[in-house]
Amino acid sequence: MSLSLRYAARSHVGLIRDGNEDSGYAGPRLLVVADGMGGQAAGELASSVVVQTIAQLDVATTPQTPADPVRALAERINEAHERLHTIITENPQLEGMGTTLTAFLFSENHVAFAHIGDSRAYRLRAGRLEQLTADHTWVQRLVDEGRISEEEAGHHPQRSLLMRALDGRGQVADADLSGIDLQPGDRLMLCSDGLSSFVSFDTLESTLAGYADPHQAAEALIQLALRAGGPDNVTCIVADILDSGFHGSRTSPNAETQYIGMPVTVGAAAEHAGAAGLPSFGAPPAQQPMAGSDPAQATTAVMSAVEQPKQGDEIPSDTPAGRAARLRKSERRETPGGDAGGSQPEGPQLGDWAPDPKRRRWVKPVVVLGGIAVVVGGLGGGAYYWTQQQYYVASDSGQVAIYQGVNGSFVGLRLSHVYSTTPQVAVSSLPTASQDRVRASITATSLSDAQSIVHTLSVLGSDCAALTTVPSTVPSASALPVVPLGTASASAGTKSTAPGSTTAKPSGNAAVHSSPTPSPSASMADSNQLSAQCPGASGDTSATGSH
């Protein structure tokens, strides 16, 4: 029994990336997914070179299937490995370039399987999904050693750190190679980590089981990855395994596209698929390469991207080849009129290297940071404006002062300054309680409220000065109700709710108006109470009251 395939391939750049570093190929006997790395131009080039090299196993000019598909696949992978090594050697700035690889090669009765990196392959059999690959990542090693759980691995900050990749280093590629058991009715799904990292296993299983047509299943999987945020490139291939003698009858009547044997290329490899002899997805049939495409042209198409072109050769600017060439020549510029005729050929030239506007990856971060700066600046400006509408009363060099702002500091900067020290009131001239309040600061509701507080403190200071200068002996009791002293006492009584007051008193002025001859004992009591708190007071209130 020989097996055949009914397949579909899809690739999407994602919602954040500027370019697609994934490459994919699906043909009558070969399925390949590669996820490039090492920077955008380098990643696209690496995955394209590898897919183009391995796809030669599926060209129509070699109709005989290999007797040993595992060996044939291993040889092509090593050839791709050597090509990457050559590219990096000739272009040191591409050091670090590499790609993942997951591939299936079908022969008459055998299926070869190759894997390196963190792209994945799944098999759906009888409605049950099984992962066929093991990620070659640091996080997977931690899981295998029991140091973290599968759930923790999904959120680990180093989950994308690869331990093995196809990168041109070493003598041979370090890929997993084996045969695999497949049977009619199985469904394969190959994908980059842009799908498997953002769509759960259960959702993959239900989606693959829920669509009869591979095209519908592949498109649904891409949309699920995008709905999950789609921060990475997303590539997937869905292929149904059929008995080649009956695949026509096994085609689902609900299938949107019936089985055809035409190969498709997606992702970065599709950008120059025509030059490499590979068809790209979505191209009109008239543009698809014929079955007899020259394999020599196909095998050298991507390698020509890194060969040194002659002076004046044009290089397409929107392909991995053009980006790699510009990267290689970024430090050199040709002067205008360098050719014999004094004119430059049309099209992008190596000597006229300039950044591709599509690749200005700094624009988005700068715009985001600028927006954040504007918001933070606006909030900071609003906060500063609010602080300048606040006032409080406190001490400044021994004088009562009105401060504008908030009593405090931020990152070493004071949030207030002295607004006024008029009228001049010495803190030391105030009653003890008022001195304590001024030194601790008195919050005001407005500027006028702060001015009122200072005025009250000024009156208290004046009263203290008047009381502490009265002679210790008085000739007669008739001198006690003298109007000036009584006025001072009354004034002190009036400000009983202001700073420095300890006990609420009825208004002294009201007492003066209601009684033309105030009681000597009441006036003396108020004077004694205020005098006891004033600086320089003897505190012996009984001696003063005996007169």
Secondary structure, DSSP 8 states (H G I E B T S, - for coil): --EEEEEEEEEE--SS-SS--EEEEE-SSEEEEEEEESSHHHHHHHHHHHHHHHGGGG-TT--S--SSHHHHHHHHHHHHHHHHHHHHHH-GGGTT-EE-EEEEEE-SS-EEEEEESS-EEEEEETTEEEE-----BHHHHHHHTTSS-HHHHTT-TTTT-BS--BSS-SSS---EEEE----TT-EEEEE-HHHHTTS-HHHHHHHHHH-SSHHHHHHHHHHHHHHTT--S-EEEEEEEEEETTTHHHHS-TT-SS------EEEEGGGGGHHHHT--BTT--GGGS--TT--HHHHHHTTGGGGS---TT----TTSHHHHHHHHHTTT----TT-STTS---SS--STT----GGG-TTHHHHHHHHHHHHHHHHHHHHHHHHHTT-EEEEEETTEEEEEEEEEEEETTEEEEEEEE--S--BGGGS-HHHHHHHHH-EEESSHHHHHHHHHHHHHHHHHHHHHHTS-S--S-GGGTT-HHHHHHHHHHHHTTTSTT--S----HHHHHHH-SS--HHHHHHHHHHHHHHSTT----HHHHHT-
